[in-house]
Amino acid sequence: MYFQSQKKLTAKQARWQDFLAEFDFTFEYKPGKANVVADALSHKADLAAIISSTCSNVIDDINECMQHDLVAKQLLILA
């Protein structure tokens, strides 16, 4: 697989490669019709939209609270 043999990795890819190295696994190609689990997940667009919206609301709430938190403000200044 290309990911495992790639010469240059981004920092994120390197972290994933280190994490995945702890497991014994193999990749197996499955043609579209045989890949039922992936197909079922790909049809859940409505669920993905709900999750995305919920996450967005949570992030907005956190940002709002941080504006009123003195310690958070100081940390943001130092960052």
N, C-alpha and C positions, 0 to 999 in steps of 0.2 A: 504494500500500500504506500502511496506517495507520501502521506503524512509521516510515516515511520522512517522513511529513508531520505527525507528532505534535508538538504545541507544547511540552509539558513532558516531559522525559525524566529518568529516574533516572540516577545517575552511571554505573551499569553499562550502561544502554541507550546513553548518550552515547558511552561508550568503544567499544561495538560499532558504533554508527553511524559513528564516525570510522574505525574499522578497515575496515568494509565500503565506505566511500566510496572507498577506493583501488582497488576492483574495478569492472569494467564488467559488470553482470549485469542480468537481468530475471527477474521472478517469473512463473511460468506455472502456472495452475491445472490440476490433473489430477484427474479424478473418481476415486473410490476404487478401482475395478477397474483403471484404467489406471495407477495409481500403484504399480506392482509393487515397486519398491525399498523404498519406505516400508512397504508391507505386509509384505515379508519381514523387515524389521528389527523391526516391531511384534510379530512372532511369536517373537522370540528372548528371551522373558521369563526363561527359565532362565539364559541367558548374562548378562543384565543382573543377575540375582540373584548370580551368581558374581562378577562384576566389583565389584558393590557390597560384597559380603562381603570380598573381597580388599582393596579400598580401606580398608574399615573396620579390618581387621587391621593394615594398614600404618600408619594414623593412630594406632591404639592403641600400636603398637611405638614410633613416634616420640615420643609423649607419655611413654611409660615411660622411654625413654632420656633425654629432656629432664629428668626428675626427678633423674637422677644426674649431669647435666652442670652443673658450676658456672657456666660462662659462660652457658648457656641459662637457668639460674635467675636470674642477674643481669639478663639481658635481659628476662625476664618481669616482674621487679620494676619495671624502668624503663618498661615498656610501658604 
